[in-house]
Amino acid sequence: MFVIFSRTLLMYLAIIISVRIMGKRQIGQMQASELVVTILISEVAAIPLQDLSQPLVNGLVSIFTLVVLEVAVSAVCLVSTGLRKALSGKSTIVIDNGRLDQKALRKLRMTVDDLHEALRLKDVFSISDVQYAVIETNGQMSVLLFPEHRPAEAGPLDVCEENLGYPAVVISDGRITDEGLKRSGLNRGAVDVILEKKGLKLDEVFIMTVDQKSNVSIIRKEPNK
């Protein structure tokens, strides 16, 4: 009995430490690689608990090997957009400025019922109210309503928000994104001009977004400490 208790306690502590190392994401926020590692850890942990003939150290080594691999891959993904897209994919716009992209739905194998259910979970009951809907890489849906359908915080003042649309991410971590250029209508020359006016170089920009009104928002990279 003591052997079972001690093995279970050690495995419990090992899993807690592993999850803490990997981060605080909830299941619904995990990327595919993170979810796979989590499932594998649970399977590996179960083996020495069910079969007492299996050395406990084998399970512990396997768990921490998976954690090290996940942390290493996450670190590489921070600097490699190619690997990040290969492992996590990219966000897909299914409603673009009020237009339902049926091709994108078919690509995602998402039915109309699935779309309505995802919208209802966002407290949206009419597709016509939606300006943009994006399926994120973790499977969650982000929704931006048309200005006239957004909750009015200044309701008594009868103030209508300006329609700025869905901002395009033109620069991500010092790199220009082709998709962002396409959505913003800019070219690389125009981006260089914007950065020159701001007195910035490309590798100094962490995020640059451009909305439908051509408003530019830039967040500079923080210096490495």
Beta strands, then each sheet from edge to edge (+ up, - down):
strand 1: 92-96
strand 2: 99-100
strand 3: 130-135
strand 4: 141-145
strand 5: 168-172
strand 6: 175-176
strand 7: 205-210
strand 8: 216-220
sheet 1: 2+ 1- 3+ 4-
sheet 2: 6+ 5- 7+ 8-
end
